[in-house]
Amino acid sequence: MRGMSGGKLALGGWMQAVQDGNWIQPLGDSVRALNAGSGLVSWTGDGATAPTRLALRGTAEFARFCDEVLSQACTEVFSHSKANQGQLTWTHVRLDGEASGELGFFVLSEAPIDSAHLREIALVAAMAVATRARVRQMHATSELKTAAFDQLPFGTVIVDRQIRIAERNEAFGALVARGDGFSVCQGRLVCRDPTDQAALATAVSRALDGELNAALLKVQRTMGAQPYVMRLVASRREARALEHCLLMIADPDEAPSPGADIWRAMFDLTECELIIAEGLVSGRRINDIATERGVSIETVRSQTKRMFERLNVSSQAEAAARLSRTAPFRRPTRPAS
């Protein structure tokens, strides 16, 4: 009876380890609950070439003892006695899903242990390990999505029905810093013009009610600048399940971000041709580029002609258009963490 009570406590320890990944503590609790002296837990994720030892309570000799039977697949509880060591009891638990794999659970004891109890603990341990693996996968995926979010060349922000910001990218932060069309106040996106704010609130509400998708709005700016263009996109899920929508904000006057690295890789442009490419995309004339470089107009024209050949175009307009289409990413403004 005392062993079963201890086992229940051990099961709770495995679930606690989902948060901190400390498998030593629940393994120790489980070993004591099973009246054993040593224990080992391993995990073999799908695609792995060898199992990973998650926790060991015992000697190196015991670990080698476990390694001898580790490759023996089993779905029940097995036992094996070895002279001068004791009785090794073990089981494997196979889990399939987003974080699929197989857990091996081994204990060493002087006397036979409760097989059903061992199997129960092993099942819970396997679920805990798989759950932590799924959580780590979700965190890694979230970090990748955030990195991709920051690469977009236009401001992107996710808002709820009250226009509260759930997530935003670097380009949006740069637009906010200008302070010429909208701001962030107490976590909410606020347009400078009250009429624009009312239109935004209505569009977001309609989108989350399933009535509107991909709406286009304008956000007026100071100093007579062209309005920002805001595109609103909602999920295709059922309206009652919608909680957030996506806003993409572009400045019609802003030149595309230079893409020297991409242009070099795609078209094998020389350093001089890259300077000309950035100038054309930014709207500068051949004369201006020649003056900035301190070379003759004929030199720039000759280099521009060679660049046209690499791009397979015949005019400055075509070159600028093609370069703009192949430079969709932003240059990072902060080092990756």
N, C-alpha and C positions, 0 to 999 in steps of 0.2 A: 504494500500500500504506500509505503514511504517512497519507493522508487517511482511509482506512477505520479505521485504529486510532484516530485522533482522533475519528471519528464514534462509535465504541463508547463512548469516554469521554464524549462529548456526550450520549448517550442516558442514561447514568447520572445526569448532572447534572439532566436533566428530572425524574427520579423523586425526586431529593433536594429539588427545588423544591416538591414536593407538601407538604412540612412547613412551609417558611418563606415560600412564595409569591414568592420572589425569582427571577423569570424572566430577569433580565438576564444572570446568570452562565451558565446553560445556553445562552441564545441566542448569547452571545459564543463559547462553546466550539463551538457548531454552525457558526457563521459561519466560524471558523478551519478546522474540519474539512472544510468544503465549499470551501475556498480562495476564499472570497468576502470582500468588504470591508464590506458593510453587511447588516443583517437586521432584520426586523420581524415580530412575532407579534401577531395579534388574535384575539379570541374573541367570538362572537355567540351568546349563550344564547337558547334558545327563548323567544319573547315579547319579546325586546329589540328596540328600534326602531333601534338602531345598534350596530356592533361596538365592543368595548372594546379599546383598545391595551394589551396586557400588557407589552410590552418593545420598545424601539427601540435599535438600535445603528447609528447613522448620522446624517445631517444631516436638517434639516427638509425640504430639497428632495427627498431620497430618500423621506421619509414621504409627501409630496404625490404623488410618482410612484406609490407603492403605492396611495394613495387612488383614483387614476384607474382602477385595475383591480380594486379591492377588491370591487365589487359584481358582478363577472363570475364567476358560479358555475362551478366546475370540480371534477372529481374526479381529474383527471390532473395532470401537470406542464406548465405553460405558460411560455413565454419571450417577452420583448418587449425590443427594443433601443431606446434613446433616445440621441440625439446628446449628446455631452459628459458622459454619465453612466455608461453601461455597459449591461450586459445584466441585465434584471430577470427572475428566475425565481421562480415561485410555484405553490402548490397549496393546495387547501382539503380539510380532512378533516371529514367529518360523523360525529358520534357520537350515538346514541340511548340512552335509559335514564333513570335518575333525574336526571341532570344532563346533559341533551341540549343540543347546540349545534354550532357549526361553527367550526373553527380555520382561520385563514389564516396561511400561512407564506411570507414573502417574503425573498429574498436578492438582492443586487446584486453582480455580479462583472464582471471584465474579460473573462474567457473562459468558455465554456460549462462548466456544472458537471454532476456525476453526478446525473441525474434520479432514479434508483432510490435513491441515498443520501439525497437531499433528501426523497423520499417516506417513507423509513424514519424519518428524524428527525421529520418532521411528524406521523406516526402516533403515535410515542411522546410527543411534546409534547402532542398532543390528549388522549391518555389521562391524562397527568399533570394537565393543566388540569381535565379533567372529574372526576378523582379528588379534587382539592382542592375543587372545587365541591361534590361530594357530602359530603366531610368537614365543610365549613362548614355545609351544610344540616343535617347530623346534630347539630352543636353547637348550632345555632339551635333545632332541634326539642327537644333535650335541655333547653335553658334554658327553653323554653316549658312543657315538662312539669313542670320543677321549680317554676316559678311557679304552675302550676295545682295541684300537689301541696300547696303552702303555703296555698292558698286553702281547702282542706278544713277544716271546723269540728271535726273529730275527729282524734286522733292517728293517724298512718299511718306504718308502718315496713316496710321490706322486709328479710327475714332469710334466711339460708341454713340448712342442716340443723343447724349448730352454734349457731344463734340469733345468729350474728354479723350485725351491722347493715350492710347495703349502702347504704341510703338512708333518710332520714327527713324528715318535714316539721316546720314550726314548731310546730304544735299538739302533736306528740309531745314536742318539747323542753320545752314548757311543762308537760306532765304529769310528765316526768322531774324537772323542777326542784322539784316538790312533795315528792318523796322519800317518798310515803306508800303506794306500791304496788309500784313497780319502779324499777330504776336501770340505768345502763349501766356495765359494768365490763369494761375491756380490750376495748371494741368489741362486747361481747355484751349482749343484753337479759336482765336478771336480775330475776325476780319476788322480792318480799320474802318470800313464803311458799314454802318448799321444795316443798310439795305442788303449788302452782300452777306452779312451775317444771317439775316432772316432767310435769305434764299438758300444758304448753305444748310441751315437747320431744317428747312422744309424738305430739301433734297435728301438729306440723310434720313430723316424720318420716313419719307416715302420709300426710300431704298430698303430700309430695314423692315418695312411693312410688305415688301415684295412687289411694290407698284412701279419701281423705277430702277433702271440699271444703266451704268455707263453714261450718266448725265454729264453735261459740260456746263461749267459755270465760269464767270469772270470775277476776279478780285481786283478792284480799283486800287491804284497806287498813287503815291505822291509825286510831285514834280513833273506831272504830265507823262510819265512813263507808260508804256503799253501795259494793259492789265495782265496779271497772271492768269493763266488758263488752268482751271481745276477740273480734273476728270474724276468722277465718282464711280466706283465699282463695288457692287455688292455680291455676296456669295449666291450660288444657285440653290442653296438649301431651302427647305421650307421656311416661309416668312416667320413663323412663330419661333423658329430656332435661331434666327439671326440676332447677333449681339453687336457686331462690329462691321464697318465697311472701310474700304480703302480709298484714300484720296491721293491722286497724283497731280503735282503742281509743277507747271513749266513756265519759264520766262521766255516769251517769244523773241526778245531781243538778245538773249544770251547765246553766244557762239558755242558750238559743240566743244566738248573737252578735247584737247589735243590727245592723239593716240600714237605717239612716236614709237613706242615699243611694239604695238600691234602693226603699225604701218611697216616698220622695219622687217618684222617677221613675215608679213603677207606679201610685200612687194619688193623686198630687198632694196629699199631706198638707201642712198648714201646719206651722210650727215648733212651735206648741203641741200640735198633734195628734201630731207625731213624738215629743214628750216623753211624751205619754200612751201611745203605741204601745210605746215602749221600756219604760215602767213595767209595762204589762200583760204583755208577753213575759217580763219579769224576775220576774213573780209578785207585783207590788205591787198594793195595793188603791187604789180611787179616793180614799179618805180620805188614804192615805199620799202619793199623788201631789199632792193639793191642798195638804197641809201642806208638802211639799218645795218647791212653787212659791210658796207664800205667797198663795194665792188661795182663794176659797170652794169648797166641795164642789159647789155648784150650777153654778159656772162650769166646773169640770172635767166635770161630767155633761153640760152643754150641748155642750161641745167633743167629748166622747166620742160623743154621739149623732150629731154631724155626721161624725165619723170612721167610725162604723158605716155611714153612708150611702155614704161613698166606698168602703168595703171590701165593701159589699153583704152585711153580716152583721147579726145582731140581738142578739148577746150578747157579753159580755166573753170568754167561753170561745171562741166562734167567731172573734172578732177575734184573740185570741192565737194560735189554731191557724193562721189564714190568714197572719198576719204571720210566724210561725215557718217556715212552708213556703216563704215567698218571701225568706228571708234565709239562703241556704245558704253564704255566703262568710264568710271571716274577715277582720277588719281587719288589714292588714299591720302587722307589728311591727318591720319594718326597712325602710329606703328601698331601692327597686330599684336594683341596681348597673348 
